[in-house]
Amino acid sequence: MNSNTLYEKELSFQADRRKAGVEFIKIISDLWYDKSIELVLFRNQLIDRNVSDIINLHEYAGEFVQKPINVFDSVEIARAILNLDLPPSRIDIGKLTYEYHLEDNKYHDARAFVIDKLRNAKDSQNIKPKDVVLYGFGRIGRLLAREMMSKIGKGQQLRLRAIVTRDRNDATSLEKRASLLRYDSVHGDFEGSVQADVENNALIINGTTVHIITANAPEEIDYTQYGIEEALLIDNTGAFTTEEALKRHLVSKGVSKVLLTAPGKGVPNIVYGVNHNDHNPDTVDIFSAASCTTNAITPILAAVEETLGVVKGHLETIHAYTNDQNLVDNMHKKYRRGRAAALNMVITETGAGSAVAKALPSLAGKLTSNAIRVPVPNGSLVVLNLEVGKETSIDEVNAIMRKYALEGELVEQIKYSLNNELVSSDIVGTSAPSIFDSNATIVSNDGKNIVLYVWYDNEYGYSHQVIRLAKYIAKVRRYTYY
């Protein structure tokens, strides 16, 4: 075969692959907007992706599972799902395609395979949509709003109904809030529409009304005046972090549950995927989603503890600077944080080492921790230096993490990176709270000490953990197949 013939064949293959990508995108949209069925590819979101994104995600998937997974296979499986009568679901088509390859001799076609694999879907319980109030509208609050409104589908899960702010909302401030939601220097433009409705003091997000409520204290708000009932209130302010303070939200009419997006005192601190089942939302009214760092390290530590055992260790967080720090040198109540955030690496404290024990009690007293704030606006890294109970190797450690990222209870929490050129900007926009850098793993000569590098988007990844926990508290978790 001469080079021109080969080139023409390559062009034809690429055209066929892109056509399959177009069909795949249409099926994804039809499933989501008509049936509230969300397809993901090894936890990577597929809604609102373009053809190039779809092809690149399939190439990653094939490398990750070390099996030939391509878009043609995904289209075949997606067609079968589209033609089934399934309840609202979240289905990992990457895992389904992977399993179809492993069991291709067991089923006569993709439809028979999908029917068998998703046979338990019919047993899922009906979901009652839950009203949501965002109390505070900072970095995390706006990301939560973006995610809830862009993935609202038919509104069968979380329904964002109101946002509470402290400042008075005149026409100018309302438009500024709309602009902050539309545009983001780190995460890019919101892929939707945002309009300021000054007359009704609301934001119209993707055509849906979200009330903007001004209040100085939680107790003074009557949410039922806005048609909001039995709502889940997500507190993003950082001003109320104790059980006593958070109970003030429950005094408000229309609120039934509270979720704090910071470490809480006197309330359950939850890392979703690790310890959420320890606390029943039928009997608990106030929850904490812990910190971004705790959500990053706890899933990895859970995997190590279960397989190798953790004797002791130290974690060092290299964290993006935050709004708590000063832009230029100025007074600050904490040491070193007063120095210019964008010009300095700043040593500071973190409670992540002790916070892990709230989700994994077996690690109590075994970890020390510290943090360094560095001049990047988002994207962080934790270095875990651990002494383990069993002798191990680099290959074994990586195999453990690959397994936990592929199957089990932590597949939403752990992403396994194969990229040997990975840097902090690459992980911005990753929905998993823990990104395991497989090419950076270190194991001592005696096999008893390991060093793991765990990246995390301290804004976006954490926000997705908050939403996962919110769905659990609100009891709107759909049938899932991972």
Secondary structure, DSSP 8 states (H G I E B T S, - for coil): --HHHHHHHHHHHHHHHHHHHHHHHHHHHHHHHHH-EEEEETTEE-TT--HHHHHHHHHHHHHHHTS---HHHHHHHHHHHHTS---SEEEEHHHHHHHHHHTTTT-SSHHHHHHHHTGGGGG------EEEEEE--SHHHHHHHHHHHHT-TTT-SEEEEEEEESS---HHHHHHHHHHHH--TTT---SS-EEEETTTTEEEETTEEEEEEE-SSGGG-BGGGGT--SEEEEE-SSS--BHHHHHHHHHSBTEEEEEESS--BSS-B--TTTSGGGS-TTT--EEE---HHHHHHHHHHHHHHHHT-EEEEEEEEEEE--TTS-SSS---SSSSTTS-TTT--EEE---HHHHHHHH-GGGTTTEEEEEEEES-SS-EEEEEEEEESS---HHHHHHHHHHHHHSSTTTTTEEEE--TT--GGGGTT--SSEEEEGGG-EE-TTSSEEEEEEEE-TTHHHHHHHHHHHHHHHT---EEE-
